Amino acid sequence: MKKALWTELRNDLNAVARQLAASESGTSAREVVETFHKERAELIRAASEFLIDTALTRLVGDVIKRRADKDINVDVRVIAATNKDLLKEVEAKNFRLDLYHRLSVILIHVPSLNERRDDIPMLVEQFLEDICSDYGIAVKLIDADAIKLLQQYNWTGNIRELRNVVERLVILSGKSITAEDVKSYVMPK
């Protein structure tokens, strides 16, 4: 078990180090809670011993030092994002407090899409342009009533869900997107 853990850790760290060395402007750790969840605690604990500094070290301008491999100089900033309340996750023992403090140099709260419904028309227009371009079709128009319905919808999946809904509407609607399309393809029945 220990040998397998060290092999997994070495492979993970080598992959991270290669990614960081290749990235001159930064890298993103998305959904940091899931990445460092309970089942990874043993791996993180091993990483704390394995690295000169814990977790992924202070990556800005530091050197990741790893046993049995050469040093790799990195110049990156880590941006870790999650939709969870990390302090609540720490209390529930789903996230390590020391890792929270290492990652929380600058905290930026981005309100959920439900808290910024006025952004939905602009986001829908941008998604329509992007998606229609990807499909090689003319940009579809969307009725004002359809936008109003989208603004009333409960966006539990935030902007990812909105983008997927717009793509669904592009695929399933006619030449333009109507309120009836939103009712048929978005709203729960």
Rosetta blueprint (number, residue, H / E / L):
1 M L
2 K H
3 K H
4 A H
5 L H
6 W H
7 T H
8 E H
9 L H
10 R H
11 N H
12 D H
13 L H
14 N H
15 A H
16 V H
17 A H
18 R H
19 Q H
20 L H
21 A H
22 A H
23 S L
24 E L
25 S L
26 G L
27 T E
28 S E
29 A E
30 R E
31 E L
32 V H
33 V H
34 E H
35 T H
36 F L
37 H L
38 K H
39 E H
40 R H
41 A H
42 E H
43 L H
44 I H
45 R H
46 A H
47 A H
48 S H
49 E H
50 F H
51 L L
52 I L
53 D L
54 T L
55 A L
56 L L
57 T L
58 R L
59 L L
60 V L
61 G L
62 D L
63 V E
64 I E
65 K L
66 R L
67 R L
68 A L
69 D L
70 K L
71 D L
72 I E
73 N E
74 V L
75 D L
76 V L
77 R L
78 V E
79 I E
80 A E
81 A E
82 T L
83 N L
84 K L
85 D L
86 L H
87 L H
88 K H
89 E H
90 V H
91 E H
92 A L
93 K L
94 N L
95 F L
96 R L
97 L H
98 D H
99 L H
100 Y H
101 H H
102 R H
103 L H
104 S L
105 V L
106 I L
107 L L
108 I L
109 H L
110 V L
111 P L
112 S L
113 L H
114 N H
115 E H
116 R L
117 R H
118 D H
119 D H
120 I H
121 P H
122 M H
123 L H
124 V H
125 E H
126 Q H
127 F H
128 L H
129 E H
130 D H
131 I H
132 C H
133 S H
134 D H
135 Y H
136 G L
137 I L
138 A L
139 V L
140 K L
141 L E
142 I E
143 D L
144 A H
145 D H
146 A H
147 I H
148 K H
149 L H
150 L H
151 Q H
152 Q H
153 Y L
154 N L
155 W L
156 T L
157 G L
158 N H
159 I H
160 R H
161 E H
162 L H
163 R H
164 N H
165 V H
166 V H
167 E H
168 R H
169 L H
170 V H
171 I H
172 L H
173 S L
174 G L
175 K L
176 S E
177 I E
178 T L
179 A H
180 E H
181 D H
182 V H
183 K H
184 S H
185 Y H
186 V L
187 M L
188 P L
189 K L
